[in-house]
Amino acid sequence: MSKPTITPELAQIRDAIVPLCEKFGDDYWLKLDRTHQFPHEFREAIAAAGWLGITLPEQYGGAGLGVTEAAYMMQLIASSPGTMAACSSIHINIFGPHAMAKHGTEEQKQRMLPPLIRGEHIAAFGVTEPDAGLNTTQLTTRATRSGDGYVINGQKVWTTTAQEANKIMLLVRTAPYDANRPTDGITLFYTDLDRKHIDVHEIEKMGRAAVDSNAIFITNLPVPVEDRIGAEGQGFRIILDSLNPERILVGAEAIGIGRRALAKATEYAKNRIVFGRPIGQNQAIQHPLAESWAELEAANLMAFHAAELYDAGLPCGPEANAAKYLGADAGFLACDRAVRTHGGFGYAKEYHVERYFRESMLPRIGPVTRELVLCYIAERVLGLPKSY
């Protein structure tokens, strides 16, 4: 089976998302990629249709669905002309608010979730730091108590949508690092992105130019205690609840990008005539494309297996990581083959596959590298000693 069983919920998602995304064609996304403009019209259309709260509780305006449905929706979006840029414009809404929904107080849920679901708030996610990278326990951005709240100082990097956001989720230290308990002393906040105290600098990057990535510098940012999610010092444990869903979503999205690239390459191979015959008649063209189909379908089985485990409340760390690893590789290879199937025209922006290729690199790097995924599986599944 190449995809999850099409339940009524999934059919509703498919029948709504596919035509919505097709309104925003390749030329729309190419223009935004060239001009580095955020896809406000696309995001507003998704919000107006009620999809920003797909996994959030119904009592706050969400749909109350699971990671399976969210992964399916994001895969359909990634299969559309917007590929990863379209996904990234709404990505934090799909997994980020889980922290508030699960660990927030009732007051926080009532205050924080409905504006996100309605699309009135755009949130950024401030976790990664330039000197810590994936070693989250080494965060140095610090929140200190001040009266009834906190004051935050520090720096974050690769903070997506900070140019557009009015809210930010921040993971910071509230206690010094303790080598014996490295994950303690880290606290999560969801607060205003106050530009009087947060300086935002966009990072020029290889792909996904329509959705900004940034370095941010935080100076004396005042945060009320009401914006702290969960107990002080428990932020690392809280954020872990979002990691497996994020890996599943990214894997599903990468498969979606690969499927779009494969469809473009297949169509081109059928119609491009060289030496009096379509190039798709040549096995040197056929075989790589057929290989990509098989790789994408296999990765898809792992992605939705991981989603099924998560939704059932079962352990899914190895499967979620494998879904991200396999999906990212399969999507990247499909995009690479699409460019090469097009030959010289694959290098031209007007055929769009070069944009897909550039965006397909991102899932291989984030939110966790291929190498750390392999380390995780080696340690947690195979029982090999920790290598780092």
N, C-alpha and C positions, 0 to 999 in steps of 0.2 A: 504494500500500500504506500503510495507516494505522498500522501497527505492525510491529515486527521479525518476521521469520519465526519462527513458534512452534516452536522446537527442543525436544527433550526436556527440556533444562534449564529453558527458559522455561515450558514446560507444568507442570513440577514446581513452579516458583516460584508460578505462578498458582494451581494447585490447592491449595497450602499457605497462601499469604498471604491470598487473598480470604476464605475462611471464618474464618481466624484474626482478621482485622481486623473482620469483621462481628460477632464476639462483643462488640466494644466499640462500641456504637451511639452515635448522636447525643446521647442523653441523658447517657451517660457522659462524653463530651467537653464537653458544655455545663456539667455540674456542675464539672468540673475547671477549665474556663475561668472560671467564676464564683468559685471558691474559691482559684484560683491554686495548685492542687496538681499535683505532678509525676505523670505516668502510669506509676507503678511497675508496676502489674499488666500493662499493655500491653508495656512494655519487657521485663519478665521472661518474658512469653509468647513474644516474638520471640527472646529469648536461648535459652530452653528448646528452641525449634524449630531452633536452630542457624543462624539467619540473620544474626547480628551479624558473622560473619566471612566474608561472602559473597565478598569480593574478596581475602581473605588466604590465604596458602599453606596447603595441606592438612597439611603436616608440623607446623603449629602449631595445628591444629584448625579451620582455615578451609575454605572450599569451593573456593578457587582459581579462581573464575570471574572474568569480565571486567566492564568498565564497562557493557557492553550489558545483562548480567544484573542488575547492581546498579541501573541506571537503570530497568529494567522493574519490579523489585521496589519501588523507591521510588515509582514512578508509581502502582502498584497501592495502596500504602499511602496516598498522597495522594488517591486516588480514593475512599478509605474515609471513614467519618464523622470520623476524626481529622484529616484533611487535613494541614496544615503542622505542627501541634503533634505529631502522631504521627511524622511524618518527623523533626522536630527532636530528638525524644527519643532517636533512634539515629543521627543524621546523621554525627556525627564518627567513629563506628565504621566508616562506609562509605568515607570518603576519608582521614581523618586518619592512621590507622596505616600508610598507604602509605609514609610517611617512614621509619618503623622497618623495614618489610618490605624496602624497597629499599636504604636507607643504613645501617641498624643493623648492629651486630656480631651474630654468632651468639648470644652471651650475651644481648644485648639482646632479640633476637627471642624466645628461649626464655623470658625473664623478663617481657617486656612484652605480647606478643601473646596468649597463651592466656587470661590473666584478662580481657582485653577481649572476646575471642570468647565466653567463657563468661558474660559479663555481670557478673562479680564486681567489675570496675573500671568506674567511670563517669569519663570524661575530659572536661575542658573545654579550650577552644582559646583561648589568649591571644595575639592578634596585634595587633588594632586598638588604637590609643591616641587619647585625646581631642584631642591637638594634631597628630596625624599623619594620621588617617583612612586613606584609600587610598594615601597616599604612604608606603609601608612603609619606604623608605630613611631616613625621618626619625624612626624609632623612637628614644626616649630611655631606655627601660627598659634597665638596664645590669647585666651580669654581670661581676664582677671576680674574678680568681684569688685564692684563699685556701687555702693549704696544698695538699691533694690535691683540692680542688674549687673551687667558685665561690660567691659571695654575690650575690644578685640584689636590686635595688631598682628600684622604678618603679611605673607605673600602666597598667592595661589597661581597655578599655571594650567593651561588647557581648560579654562573655565568657559564652557560653551554657552552661547547666547547672552553673555554679559553685556554686550552692546545694546541689547533690546530689553533685557530683564528689568523688572522692578522688585523682584524678590530673589533671595539667594539662600541656598542650603549650605551651611558651613560646618566642616568637621575640624575641630581645633583642640589644642591641649588646654586643660584647666588645672593640670598637675604635672610636675616634672616627670620625665621618662624614668621608669624603674625597670632595670634589666631583668629583674625577677618576675615582673608582671607588666610586660611591655604594652599590652592592650588596655591597661587601666589608665585613667586620667585623661581620656579623650571624650569630648562632649560634642553633641550635635545641636545646631541651632538652625531655625528657619526664620528669616527676618527680612527687613527692608534692605534692598541694595541702595544704600544711601551714598550718592555720588559726591557728597561733601566729604566723605570719609573713605571712599573706595575709588581709586584711580584705575581706570580700565584701559588697557592697551591691546589692540587687536594684533594677533599673530598671523602674518601672511604664510599661507601653507599650500601644500601640493594640490589638494582637492577640496570639495565641499565648500567652495568659496561663498555660497549663498547663506551659509550658517556660520557665524563668527566663532572663532576660538580666541581666547584672550589670556594675557597675564594681568593679574589684578594685585594692587598694592593697598593694603588696609591700614589705615591710620586712625587710631582712637575711635573705632566704630562703637557707638553705644547700642547695647542690645538689652531689652528688658528681659527679666527672668521668665516672663510669660512666653517668650520665643524659644526657650530651651525645650528640646524634644527628649522626653525621658529624664532619667536621673543624671545628675552631674557625674562625669567619669565613665558613663556607660555607652557613649556614642559609637565606639567601635563595634560593640555587640549589636547595637541597633542597626547600623548600616549593613551588617552582614546579611540581614534579612532581604536586602535588595540585590545582593550580588548574584545569586543564582538566577533570579528572573532576568537580570540585565544580560547575563551571558546567553541565556536562551533566546532572548529577543535579538541580540546582535547576531547570533548564529542564523536565526530565521531570516533576518534582514539581508545578510550576506548571500544566502541562498536566493533570495528574491532578486538581488542585483544580478547574480549569475544567470538566473532564468531569463531576465530581460536581455542581457547581452547575448545569450545563446539564441534566443528567438530572432534578434537582429541579424546575427551571423548566419543563421540558417536561411533566412529570407534572402539575404545578399547572395549566399552561395547558390541558391536556386536561380537567381536572375542574372548574375554576372557571367557573361559569355566571354571566354578566352579560348583561342584556338578552335573556335567553332562549336564549343560545348560549354554547358554551365560548369563552373568550377566545383560545384557540389557533387558532380559526377566522379570527381577524383577522390580516391581513397585517402590521399594526403590531407584533404579537406574534411572528408566525412569522419574519419576515425577520431581526430581530436574532439570534434563536436559531439560525437556519440559518447566518447569518454567523459566529457563534461556532463552530459545528461545523467550518466550512471553515477558520477560523483555527487552531483547535486541531489539526486533522489536518495542516495544512501545517507548523506548528511541530514537530509530532511527527516528521515526516520529517527535519527538520534535526537534532533531538536524537539520533535513532538513527543518522543518518549520521555525526554527530560521534563517537558512541560506537564505531561500527564502525571509523572511522579510528584512534581511540585504541587500540583493542584490536589493530589490525593493526600498531601501532608506527609509524604515519604521522603527519606534522604535522597538527594539528587545531585550532590556536588560533583562527582566524577562525570555524570551524564551531562550536566549543564556545561561544564568546562569542555568536554569532548564535543558537544554541540557547537560551541563557539569556535573551537579549533577546526573541526571538519567543515563547518559552514563557511568560515572565512577563507580557508584554502580552496574549497570548491568554487566559491564565488569569484575569487581572484583569478583562478586558472580559466574559468569561463570567460571572464572579461579580457584576459590576455589573448585567448584564442579568438575572441571576437575581433579584436584589433587586427590580429595577424590574418584572419580570414578576409578582412577588408583590404589587406595590403596597404598601399600608400594612402588610400582613402580612410583607412582606420586611424591614421594620424591626423586627419582633418577634423576640425571641430564640427563641421556641418553634418557629419555622420553620427555624432554623439557617442560612439563607443569609446572614444578616448576619455570622455568625461566619466563614463561608467568605470573605466579602468582606473582612473585616478581615485575615484571614490571607493573602489573595492579594496584599496590598500588599507584603509582605516580599520576595518574589522580585524585585520591581521595584527594590528598593533594594540588596539584598545578594545575593551577596558582592561584587558590583561594580555600580556604577550604570549605568543605561541610557546616560547621556552618555559615560562612559568606554568602554563597549563600542563606541559609534559612533566615538569617537576612535581606538580600536584598529583597527577595520576600515578607517577612512579612511586611516590611516597604513600599515598592514601589507598591505592588499589593494589599495587604490586608489592608493597611493604619494603621498598628499598630505603636506605638511609637518606636523610635530608642532605642536600648537596650545597646549601647556601646558608 
